[in-house]
Amino acid sequence: LFAKKAQAVIDKYTIRTETDGHIPVVAVPPGGDVYLIARLWNFSPILEFEKGQTYRLHMTSMDYNHGFSLQPANINIQIVPGYEHVVTITPNQSGTFSVVCNEYCGIGHHTMVGRIYVK
């Protein structure tokens, strides 16, 4: 169910793709719900927010425990398979932020980095 909701948002709000893996960049309207999926060894989609606007960020893992560490803000959330974590986020500065998995998840753990853009 989570994957279907996430895919519906990706289909509706993708503005471009990035990386060799063609990861979608999703920009939902302010006040909207956005879905982030963690799986070996990536976060998808890449998210784009507007500074000062509020969003509901839904997260889950499709396989193992992963960590969501938003840098440099140092916000850390444990992402567990089968559990939907929902956080309200209001970015207060513009820039490009890294989402790093800080829960060891196997041989590709060091490559598990996502992105959030704030305009």
The first five atom37 places (N, CA, C, CB, O) and aatype in JSON, in Angstrom:
{
  "aatype": [10, 13, 0, 11, 11, 0, 5, 0, 19, 9, 3, 11, 18, 16, 9, 1, 16, 6, 16, 3, 7, 8, 9, 14, 19, 19, 0, 19, 14, 14, 7, 7, 3, 19, 18, 10, 9, 0, 1, 10, 17, 2, 13, 15, 14, 9, 10, 6, 13, 6, 11, 7, 5, 16, 18, 1, 10, 8, 12, 16, 15, 12, 3, 18, 2, 8, 7, 13, 15, 10, 5, 14, 0, 2, 9, 2, 9, 5, 9, 19, 14, 7, 18, 6, 8, 19, 19, 16, 9, 16, 14, 2, 5, 15, 7, 16, 13, 15, 19, 19, 4, 2, 6, 18, 4, 7, 9, 7, 8, 8, 16, 12, 19, 7, 1, 9, 18, 19, 11],
  "atom_mask": [
    [1, 1, 1, 1, 1],
    [1, 1, 1, 1, 1],
    [1, 1, 1, 1, 1],
    [1, 1, 1, 1, 1],
    [1, 1, 1, 1, 1],
    [1, 1, 1, 1, 1],
    [1, 1, 1, 1, 1],
    [1, 1, 1, 1, 1],
    [1, 1, 1, 1, 1],
    [1, 1, 1, 1, 1],
    [1, 1, 1, 1, 1],
    [1, 1, 1, 1, 1],
    [1, 1, 1, 1, 1],
    [1, 1, 1, 1, 1],
    [1, 1, 1, 1, 1],
    [1, 1, 1, 1, 1],
    [1, 1, 1, 1, 1],
    [1, 1, 1, 1, 1],
    [1, 1, 1, 1, 1],
    [1, 1, 1, 1, 1],
    [1, 1, 1, 0, 1],
    [1, 1, 1, 1, 1],
    [1, 1, 1, 1, 1],
    [1, 1, 1, 1, 1],
    [1, 1, 1, 1, 1],
    [1, 1, 1, 1, 1],
    [1, 1, 1, 1, 1],
    [1, 1, 1, 1, 1],
    [1, 1, 1, 1, 1],
    [1, 1, 1, 1, 1],
    [1, 1, 1, 0, 1],
    [1, 1, 1, 0, 1],
    [1, 1, 1, 1, 1],
    [1, 1, 1, 1, 1],
    [1, 1, 1, 1, 1],
    [1, 1, 1, 1, 1],
    [1, 1, 1, 1, 1],
    [1, 1, 1, 1, 1],
    [1, 1, 1, 1, 1],
    [1, 1, 1, 1, 1],
    [1, 1, 1, 1, 1],
    [1, 1, 1, 1, 1],
    [1, 1, 1, 1, 1],
    [1, 1, 1, 1, 1],
    [1, 1, 1, 1, 1],
    [1, 1, 1, 1, 1],
    [1, 1, 1, 1, 1],
    [1, 1, 1, 1, 1],
    [1, 1, 1, 1, 1],
    [1, 1, 1, 1, 1],
    [1, 1, 1, 1, 1],
    [1, 1, 1, 0, 1],
    [1, 1, 1, 1, 1],
    [1, 1, 1, 1, 1],
    [1, 1, 1, 1, 1],
    [1, 1, 1, 1, 1],
    [1, 1, 1, 1, 1],
    [1, 1, 1, 1, 1],
    [1, 1, 1, 1, 1],
    [1, 1, 1, 1, 1],
    [1, 1, 1, 1, 1],
    [1, 1, 1, 1, 1],
    [1, 1, 1, 1, 1],
    [1, 1, 1, 1, 1],
    [1, 1, 1, 1, 1],
    [1, 1, 1, 1, 1],
    [1, 1, 1, 0, 1],
    [1, 1, 1, 1, 1],
    [1, 1, 1, 1, 1],
    [1, 1, 1, 1, 1],
    [1, 1, 1, 1, 1],
    [1, 1, 1, 1, 1],
    [1, 1, 1, 1, 1],
    [1, 1, 1, 1, 1],
    [1, 1, 1, 1, 1],
    [1, 1, 1, 1, 1],
    [1, 1, 1, 1, 1],
    [1, 1, 1, 1, 1],
    [1, 1, 1, 1, 1],
    [1, 1, 1, 1, 1],
    [1, 1, 1, 1, 1],
    [1, 1, 1, 0, 1],
    [1, 1, 1, 1, 1],
    [1, 1, 1, 1, 1],
    [1, 1, 1, 1, 1],
    [1, 1, 1, 1, 1],
    [1, 1, 1, 1, 1],
    [1, 1, 1, 1, 1],
    [1, 1, 1, 1, 1],
    [1, 1, 1, 1, 1],
    [1, 1, 1, 1, 1],
    [1, 1, 1, 1, 1],
    [1, 1, 1, 1, 1],
    [1, 1, 1, 1, 1],
    [1, 1, 1, 0, 1],
    [1, 1, 1, 1, 1],
    [1, 1, 1, 1, 1],
    [1, 1, 1, 1, 1],
    [1, 1, 1, 1, 1],
    [1, 1, 1, 1, 1],
    [1, 1, 1, 1, 1],
    [1, 1, 1, 1, 1],
    [1, 1, 1, 1, 1],
    [1, 1, 1, 1, 1],
    [1, 1, 1, 1, 1],
    [1, 1, 1, 0, 1],
    [1, 1, 1, 1, 1],
    [1, 1, 1, 0, 1],
    [1, 1, 1, 1, 1],
    [1, 1, 1, 1, 1],
    [1, 1, 1, 1, 1],
    [1, 1, 1, 1, 1],
    [1, 1, 1, 1, 1],
    [1, 1, 1, 0, 1],
    [1, 1, 1, 1, 1],
    [1, 1, 1, 1, 1],
    [1, 1, 1, 1, 1],
    [1, 1, 1, 1, 1],
    [1, 1, 1, 1, 1]
  ],
  "atom_positions": [
    [[0.82, -1.2, 0.0], [0.0, 0.0, 0.0], [0.86, 1.26, 0.0], [-0.93, 0.0, 1.21], [0.59, 2.19, -0.75]],
    [[1.92, 1.29, 0.85], [2.8, 2.45, 0.9], [3.43, 2.69, -0.47], [3.89, 2.26, 1.97], [3.48, 3.82, -0.95]],
    [[3.92, 1.62, -1.1], [4.58, 1.74, -2.4], [3.62, 2.3, -3.45], [5.12, 0.39, -2.86], [4.04, 3.08, -4.31]],
    [[2.35, 1.92, -3.39], [1.37, 2.44, -4.35], [1.12, 3.93, -4.13], [0.04, 1.67, -4.23], [1.03, 4.69, -5.09]],
    [[1.01, 4.34, -2.85], [0.83, 5.77, -2.55], [2.05, 6.56, -3.0], [0.57, 5.98, -1.04], [1.93, 7.64, -3.58]],
    [[3.22, 6.01, -2.72], [4.46, 6.69, -3.12], [4.53, 6.83, -4.64], [5.69, 5.93, -2.6], [4.89, 7.89, -5.15]],
    [[4.2, 5.76, -5.36], [4.27, 5.8, -6.82], [3.27, 6.8, -7.4], [4.02, 4.41, -7.39], [3.57, 7.47, -8.39]],
    [[2.09, 6.9, -6.8], [1.09, 7.87, -7.27], [1.61, 9.29, -7.14], [-0.23, 7.71, -6.49], [1.4, 10.12, -8.03]],
    [[2.29, 9.59, -6.04], [2.87, 10.93, -5.84], [4.01, 11.15, -6.83], [3.38, 11.1, -4.39], [4.12, 12.23, -7.41]],
    [[4.85, 10.14, -7.03], [5.94, 10.25, -8.0], [5.38, 10.5, -9.4], [6.8, 8.97, -8.0], [5.87, 11.38, -10.11]],
    [[4.36, 9.76, -9.8], [3.76, 9.92, -11.12], [3.18, 11.32, -11.32], [2.68, 8.88, -11.35], [3.28, 11.89, -12.4]],
    [[2.58, 11.86, -10.27], [1.89, 13.15, -10.38], [2.83, 14.35, -10.27], [0.83, 13.24, -9.33], [2.6, 15.38, -10.92]],
    [[3.88, 14.25, -9.44], [4.66, 15.44, -9.09], [6.13, 15.39, -9.49], [4.57, 15.66, -7.62], [6.91, 16.23, -9.04]],
    [[6.54, 14.44, -10.32], [7.93, 14.41, -10.77], [8.19, 15.59, -11.7], [8.26, 13.08, -11.5], [7.45, 15.84, -12.65]],
    [[9.28, 16.33, -11.39], [9.64, 17.49, -12.21], [10.87, 17.23, -13.09], [9.9, 18.7, -11.33], [11.1, 17.93, -14.07]],
    [[11.67, 16.2, -12.73], [12.82, 15.8, -13.54], [13.39, 14.52, -12.9], [13.92, 16.95, -13.6], [12.91, 14.06, -11.86]],
    [[14.41, 13.95, -13.54], [15.12, 12.82, -12.94], [16.6, 13.21, -12.83], [14.95, 11.51, -13.79], [17.09, 14.06, -13.57]],
    [[17.28, 12.56, -11.89], [18.71, 12.83, -11.68], [19.44, 11.53, -11.42], [18.92, 13.8, -10.5], [18.81, 10.5, -11.14]],
    [[20.73, 11.56, -11.52], [21.67, 10.46, -11.3], [21.62, 9.45, -12.45], [21.38, 9.76, -9.97], [20.7, 9.47, -13.28]],
    [[22.59, 8.59, -12.47], [22.63, 7.52, -13.48], [21.44, 6.59, -13.35], [23.93, 6.73, -13.37], [21.04, 5.94, -14.32]],
    [[20.88, 6.51, -12.13], [19.72, 5.65, -11.9], [18.4, 6.31, -12.23], [0.0, 0.0, 0.0], [17.34, 5.71, -12.0]],
    [[18.43, 7.54, -12.77], [17.22, 8.28, -13.14], [16.22, 8.35, -11.99], [16.56, 7.63, -14.36], [15.04, 8.06, -12.16]],
    [[16.71, 8.73, -10.82], [15.84, 8.86, -9.65], [14.96, 10.09, -9.83], [16.68, 8.96, -8.33], [15.48, 11.17, -10.12]],
    [[13.65, 9.95, -9.66], [12.76, 11.1, -9.84], [12.97, 12.16, -8.77], [11.31, 10.65, -9.84], [13.24, 11.84, -7.61]],
    [[12.84, 13.42, -9.19], [12.82, 14.54, -8.25], [11.37, 14.97, -8.15], [13.76, 15.75, -8.72], [10.74, 15.3, -9.16]],
    [[10.83, 14.96, -6.93], [9.41, 15.2, -6.7], [9.23, 16.5, -5.94], [8.77, 14.02, -5.91], [9.88, 16.74, -4.92]],
    [[8.34, 17.35, -6.45], [8.0, 18.62, -5.78], [6.49, 18.66, -5.57], [8.49, 19.86, -6.63], [5.74, 18.99, -6.49]],
    [[6.05, 18.31, -4.37], [4.62, 18.37, -4.05], [4.26, 19.79, -3.63], [4.24, 17.34, -2.93], [5.14, 20.53, -3.19]],
    [[3.0, 20.18, -3.76], [2.59, 21.52, -3.33], [2.75, 21.67, -1.81], [1.13, 21.8, -3.74], [2.64, 20.7, -1.07]],
    [[3.02, 22.9, -1.35], [3.08, 23.14, 0.09], [1.84, 22.6, 0.8], [3.24, 24.64, 0.38], [0.73, 22.72, 0.29]],
    [[2.05, 22.01, 1.97], [0.96, 21.41, 2.71], [0.68, 19.98, 2.31], [0.0, 0.0, 0.0], [-0.17, 19.31, 2.91]],
    [[1.39, 19.49, 1.29], [1.12, 18.17, 0.75], [1.86, 17.05, 1.45], [0.0, 0.0, 0.0], [2.72, 17.28, 2.31]],
    [[1.51, 15.83, 1.06], [2.14, 14.62, 1.56], [3.15, 14.13, 0.53], [1.09, 13.52, 1.88], [2.85, 14.07, -0.66]],
    [[4.34, 13.79, 1.0], [5.37, 13.26, 0.13], [5.9, 11.96, 0.76], [6.53, 14.3, -0.09], [5.94, 11.83, 1.98]],
    [[6.29, 11.02, -0.08], [6.67, 9.68, 0.38], [8.12, 9.4, 0.01], [5.74, 8.62, -0.23], [8.54, 9.62, -1.13]],
    [[8.88, 8.89, 0.98], [10.28, 8.54, 0.77], [10.45, 7.06, 1.1], [11.22, 9.42, 1.65], [10.09, 6.6, 2.18]],
    [[11.01, 6.32, 0.13], [11.22, 4.89, 0.3], [12.72, 4.62, 0.47], [10.65, 4.09, -0.9], [13.54, 5.08, -0.33]],
    [[13.05, 3.88, 1.52], [14.42, 3.41, 1.73], [14.48, 1.94, 1.34], [14.87, 3.62, 3.22], [13.63, 1.14, 1.73]],
    [[15.51, 1.61, 0.58], [15.76, 0.21, 0.22], [17.24, 0.08, -0.13], [14.85, -0.27, -0.98], [17.91, 1.08, -0.4]],
    [[17.72, -1.15, -0.12], [19.14, -1.37, -0.44], [19.44, -0.79, -1.82], [19.5, -2.88, -0.4], [18.81, -1.27, -2.77]],
    [[20.23, 0.09, -2.03], [20.99, 1.0, -1.21], [20.72, 2.4, -1.7], [22.48, 0.68, -1.25], [21.63, 3.1, -2.15]],
    [[19.46, 2.81, -1.6], [19.1, 4.17, -2.01], [17.85, 4.67, -1.29], [18.89, 4.24, -3.51], [17.1, 3.9, -0.69]],
    [[17.68, 5.96, -1.38], [16.44, 6.63, -0.97], [15.8, 7.15, -2.24], [16.71, 7.79, 0.08], [16.48, 7.72, -3.09]],
    [[14.5, 6.97, -2.38], [13.8, 7.45, -3.57], [12.41, 7.92, -3.16], [13.72, 6.34, -4.65], [11.76, 7.3, -2.33]],
    [[11.96, 8.99, -3.74], [12.59, 9.87, -4.71], [13.48, 10.92, -4.04], [11.53, 10.55, -5.56], [13.6, 10.96, -2.82]],
    [[14.11, 11.76, -4.86], [14.75, 12.98, -4.38], [13.61, 13.97, -4.15], [15.83, 13.54, -5.41], [12.68, 14.05, -4.95]],
    [[13.68, 14.73, -3.07], [12.59, 15.64, -2.71], [12.98, 17.09, -2.94], [12.18, 15.43, -1.25], [14.14, 17.47, -2.75]],
    [[12.01, 17.9, -3.34], [12.23, 19.33, -3.49], [11.13, 20.07, -2.73], [12.24, 19.75, -4.99], [9.95, 19.88, -2.99]],
    [[11.53, 20.92, -1.79], [10.61, 21.69, -0.95], [10.83, 23.18, -1.15], [10.8, 21.31, 0.54], [11.85, 23.6, -1.71]],
    [[9.86, 23.97, -0.69], [10.0, 25.42, -0.67], [10.3, 25.87, 0.76], [8.71, 26.12, -1.21], [9.67, 25.41, 1.71]],
    [[11.26, 26.76, 0.89], [11.63, 27.3, 2.2], [10.41, 27.95, 2.85], [12.78, 28.32, 2.06], [9.67, 28.7, 2.22]],
    [[10.21, 27.65, 4.14], [9.13, 28.25, 4.91], [7.78, 27.58, 4.74], [0.0, 0.0, 0.0], [6.81, 27.97, 5.4]],
    [[7.69, 26.58, 3.88], [6.44, 25.86, 3.66], [6.47, 24.54, 4.44], [6.2, 25.6, 2.14], [7.53, 23.99, 4.72]],
    [[5.29, 24.04, 4.77], [5.19, 22.83, 5.58], [4.71, 21.65, 4.73], [4.22, 23.05, 6.76], [3.85, 21.79, 3.87]],
    [[5.3, 20.49, 4.99], [4.98, 19.25, 4.27], [4.88, 18.11, 5.28], [6.05, 18.93, 3.18], [5.43, 18.19, 6.38]],
    [[4.17, 17.05, 4.9], [4.13, 15.82, 5.68], [4.97, 14.78, 4.94], [2.65, 15.32, 5.9], [4.65, 14.37, 3.82]],
    [[6.05, 14.37, 5.58], [6.98, 13.42, 4.99], [6.72, 12.03, 5.56], [8.46, 13.85, 5.24], [6.88, 11.8, 6.76]],
    [[6.3, 11.11, 4.69], [6.02, 9.72, 5.06], [7.24, 8.89, 4.63], [4.69, 9.18, 4.38], [7.72, 9.03, 3.51]],
    [[7.73, 8.03, 5.52], [8.91, 7.22, 5.22], [8.69, 5.77, 5.64], [10.16, 7.79, 5.91], [8.04, 5.49, 6.64]],
    [[9.24, 4.87, 4.84], [9.29, 3.46, 5.23], [10.47, 2.8, 4.55], [7.97, 2.73, 4.87], [11.09, 3.37, 3.65]],
    [[10.78, 1.59, 4.99], [11.8, 0.77, 4.36], [11.11, -0.41, 3.68], [12.86, 0.28, 5.39], [10.14, -0.95, 4.2]],
    [[11.63, -0.79, 2.54], [11.07, -1.92, 1.81], [11.82, -3.23, 2.09], [11.1, -1.64, 0.33], [11.43, -4.28, 1.59]],
    [[12.89, -3.16, 2.89], [13.65, -4.4, 3.12], [14.19, -4.52, 4.54], [14.78, -4.49, 2.14], [13.71, -5.34, 5.31]],
    [[15.18, -3.72, 4.9], [15.84, -3.83, 6.2], [15.68, -2.54, 6.99], [17.33, -4.17, 6.02], [15.15, -1.56, 6.47]],
    [[16.15, -2.54, 8.23], [16.2, -1.29, 8.98], [17.21, -0.35, 8.32], [16.59, -1.54, 10.48], [18.31, -0.76, 7.96]],
    [[16.81, 0.89, 8.17], [17.68, 1.92, 7.63], [17.59, 3.13, 8.54], [17.3, 2.3, 6.15], [16.64, 3.26, 9.32]],
    [[18.56, 3.99, 8.44], [18.52, 5.24, 9.18], [18.29, 6.39, 8.23], [0.0, 0.0, 0.0], [18.81, 6.4, 7.12]],
    [[17.51, 7.37, 8.66], [17.31, 8.62, 7.93], [18.05, 9.68, 8.72], [15.76, 8.99, 7.74], [17.62, 10.06, 9.81]],
    [[19.17, 10.15, 8.2], [19.94, 11.18, 8.86], [20.03, 12.37, 7.91], [21.37, 10.67, 9.27], [20.71, 12.3, 6.89]],
    [[19.35, 13.46, 8.25], [19.33, 14.65, 7.41], [20.5, 15.53, 7.81], [17.98, 15.43, 7.54], [20.58, 16.02, 8.94]],
    [[21.41, 15.73, 6.86], [22.62, 16.51, 7.14], [22.62, 17.81, 6.34], [23.88, 15.68, 6.81], [22.2, 17.8, 5.19]],
    [[23.07, 18.92, 6.9], [23.76, 19.04, 8.18], [22.84, 19.31, 9.37], [24.77, 20.13, 8.09], [23.32, 19.66, 10.45]],
    [[21.54, 19.15, 9.21], [20.6, 19.46, 10.29], [20.69, 18.46, 11.45], [19.17, 19.48, 9.76], [20.23, 18.75, 12.55]],
    [[21.28, 17.29, 11.19], [21.44, 16.24, 12.2], [20.1, 15.78, 12.78], [22.33, 16.74, 13.33], [19.97, 15.6, 13.99]],
    [[19.13, 15.58, 11.9], [17.84, 14.98, 12.27], [17.96, 13.5, 11.95], [16.62, 15.65, 11.49], [18.29, 13.13, 10.83]],
    [[17.7, 12.64, 12.93], [17.91, 11.2, 12.77], [16.64, 10.42, 13.12], [19.07, 10.73, 13.65], [16.06, 10.61, 14.19]],
    [[16.23, 9.55, 12.2], [15.03, 8.74, 12.39], [15.34, 7.31, 11.97], [13.81, 9.31, 11.58], [15.94, 7.09, 10.91]],
    [[14.94, 6.35, 12.76], [15.09, 4.93, 12.41], [13.93, 4.55, 11.5], [15.14, 4.01, 13.7], [12.77, 4.72, 11.87]],
    [[14.23, 4.03, 10.32], [13.19, 3.62, 9.37], [13.1, 2.1, 9.4], [13.5, 4.14, 7.91], [14.07, 1.39, 9.12]],
    [[11.92, 1.6, 9.74], [11.7, 0.18, 9.96], [10.75, -0.37, 8.9], [11.13, -0.08, 11.39], [9.74, 0.27, 8.59]],
    [[11.04, -1.55, 8.33], [10.14, -2.13, 7.34], [8.74, -2.33, 7.92], [10.69, -3.47, 6.84], [8.58, -2.75, 9.07]],
    [[7.73, -2.03, 7.12], [6.35, -2.26, 7.53], [5.77, -1.19, 8.44], [0.0, 0.0, 0.0], [4.62, -1.31, 8.86]],
    [[6.54, -0.16, 8.75], [6.05, 0.91, 9.61], [6.17, 2.23, 8.87], [6.84, 0.96, 10.96], [7.22, 2.55, 8.32]],
    [[5.09, 3.0, 8.86], [5.08, 4.29, 8.18], [5.38, 5.39, 9.19], [3.72, 4.54, 7.47], [4.57, 5.68, 10.07]],
    [[6.54, 5.99, 9.04], [6.93, 7.13, 9.88], [6.43, 8.39, 9.19], [8.49, 7.18, 10.11], [6.67, 8.57, 8.0]],
    [[5.75, 9.26, 9.92], [5.26, 10.51, 9.35], [5.79, 11.65, 10.2], [3.69, 10.54, 9.28], [5.57, 11.7, 11.41]],
    [[6.49, 12.58, 9.54], [6.99, 13.76, 10.23], [6.54, 15.0, 9.47], [8.54, 13.72, 10.36], [6.46, 14.99, 8.24]],
    [[6.25, 16.04, 10.21], [5.93, 17.33, 9.6], [7.22, 18.11, 9.5], [4.84, 18.12, 10.43], [7.96, 18.24, 10.48]],
    [[7.49, 18.62, 8.32], [8.75, 19.32, 8.08], [8.48, 20.7, 7.49], [9.66, 18.5, 7.14], [7.69, 20.84, 6.56]],
    [[9.14, 21.71, 8.04], [9.07, 23.08, 7.52], [10.51, 23.56, 7.36], [8.24, 24.04, 8.49], [11.11, 24.05, 8.32]],
    [[11.08, 23.44, 6.16], [12.47, 23.86, 5.97], [12.64, 25.36, 6.23], [12.93, 23.52, 4.54], [11.82, 26.16, 5.79]],
    [[13.7, 25.72, 6.95], [13.91, 27.13, 7.26], [15.16, 27.7, 6.61], [13.99, 27.32, 8.75], [15.53, 28.84, 6.88]],
    [[15.81, 26.92, 5.74], [16.91, 27.47, 4.96], [16.98, 26.76, 3.62], [18.24, 27.34, 5.72], [16.64, 25.59, 3.5]],
    [[17.42, 27.51, 2.61], [17.56, 26.97, 1.27], [18.86, 26.2, 1.13], [17.49, 28.09, 0.22], [19.81, 26.41, 1.89]],
    [[18.9, 25.31, 0.16], [20.13, 24.58, -0.11], [19.88, 23.16, -0.53], [0.0, 0.0, 0.0], [18.74, 22.74, -0.74]],
    [[20.96, 22.41, -0.64], [20.91, 20.99, -0.96], [21.34, 20.23, 0.29], [21.83, 20.64, -2.19], [22.4, 20.49, 0.85]],
    [[20.51, 19.3, 0.71], [20.75, 18.56, 1.94], [20.88, 17.07, 1.62], [19.61, 18.8, 2.97], [20.19, 16.56, 0.74]],
    [[21.77, 16.4, 2.32], [21.98, 14.97, 2.13], [21.15, 14.18, 3.12], [23.47, 14.61, 2.27], [21.01, 14.55, 4.29]],
    [[20.59, 13.07, 2.64], [19.94, 12.09, 3.5], [20.86, 10.88, 3.5], [18.46, 11.72, 3.0], [21.09, 10.26, 2.46]],
    [[21.4, 10.56, 4.67], [22.39, 9.49, 4.8], [21.79, 8.36, 5.63], [23.7, 10.02, 5.44], [21.14, 8.6, 6.64]],
    [[22.01, 7.13, 5.18], [21.62, 5.98, 6.0], [22.66, 5.82, 7.11], [21.5, 4.66, 5.14], [23.84, 5.6, 6.84]],
    [[22.2, 5.94, 8.36], [23.14, 5.81, 9.48], [22.89, 4.53, 10.29], [23.03, 7.03, 10.39], [23.25, 4.44, 11.46]],
    [[22.26, 3.55, 9.64], [22.06, 2.22, 10.23], [22.69, 1.23, 9.26], [20.51, 1.9, 10.48], [22.21, 1.07, 8.14]],
    [[23.76, 0.55, 9.67], [24.47, -0.35, 8.76], [23.51, -1.35, 8.12], [25.6, -1.1, 9.51], [22.78, -2.07, 8.81]],
    [[23.52, -1.38, 6.77], [22.54, -2.2, 6.05], [23.2, -3.12, 5.02], [21.53, -1.3, 5.36], [22.53, -3.61, 4.12]],
    [[24.48, -3.34, 5.14], [25.13, -4.28, 4.23], [26.24, -3.65, 3.42], [0.0, 0.0, 0.0], [26.67, -2.53, 3.69]],
    [[26.7, -4.4, 2.43], [27.9, -4.05, 1.69], [27.8, -2.7, 0.97], [28.21, -5.12, 0.7], [28.82, -2.03, 0.79]],
    [[26.62, -2.28, 0.55], [26.46, -1.01, -0.15], [26.05, 0.14, 0.74], [0.0, 0.0, 0.0], [25.68, 1.21, 0.25]],
    [[26.1, -0.06, 2.04], [25.65, 0.95, 3.01], [26.27, 2.32, 2.76], [25.96, 0.49, 4.43], [25.59, 3.34, 2.83]],
    [[27.58, 2.34, 2.48], [28.29, 3.61, 2.31], [27.81, 4.4, 1.09], [29.77, 3.36, 2.2], [28.1, 5.59, 0.99]],
    [[27.08, 3.77, 0.18], [26.59, 4.47, -1.01], [25.15, 4.95, -0.85], [26.69, 3.56, -2.23], [24.6, 5.57, -1.76]],
    [[24.54, 4.66, 0.29], [23.11, 4.96, 0.48], [22.93, 6.41, 0.93], [22.48, 4.0, 1.52], [22.86, 6.72, 2.12]],
    [[22.85, 7.29, -0.07], [22.7, 8.72, 0.17], [21.59, 9.25, -0.73], [24.05, 9.48, -0.08], [21.58, 8.99, -1.93]],
    [[20.67, 10.0, -0.15], [19.61, 10.66, -0.91], [19.79, 12.16, -0.84], [0.0, 0.0, 0.0], [20.76, 12.66, -0.28]],
    [[18.83, 12.89, -1.43], [18.93, 14.35, -1.47], [17.6, 15.01, -1.22], [19.48, 14.79, -2.81], [16.54, 14.49, -1.58]],
    [[17.67, 16.17, -0.6], [16.52, 17.06, -0.47], [16.98, 18.45, -0.89], [15.95, 17.06, 1.01], [17.98, 18.97, -0.39]],
    [[16.24, 19.04, -1.82], [16.5, 20.41, -2.24], [15.48, 21.32, -1.57], [16.45, 20.56, -3.79], [14.3, 20.97, -1.48]],
    [[15.93, 22.47, -1.11], [15.02, 23.48, -0.58], [15.26, 24.75, -1.36], [15.23, 23.71, 0.97], [16.37, 25.29, -1.38]],
    [[14.2, 25.23, -2.03], [14.29, 26.44, -2.87], [13.92, 27.67, -2.08], [13.38, 26.31, -4.1], [13.94, 28.78, -2.62]]
  ]
}
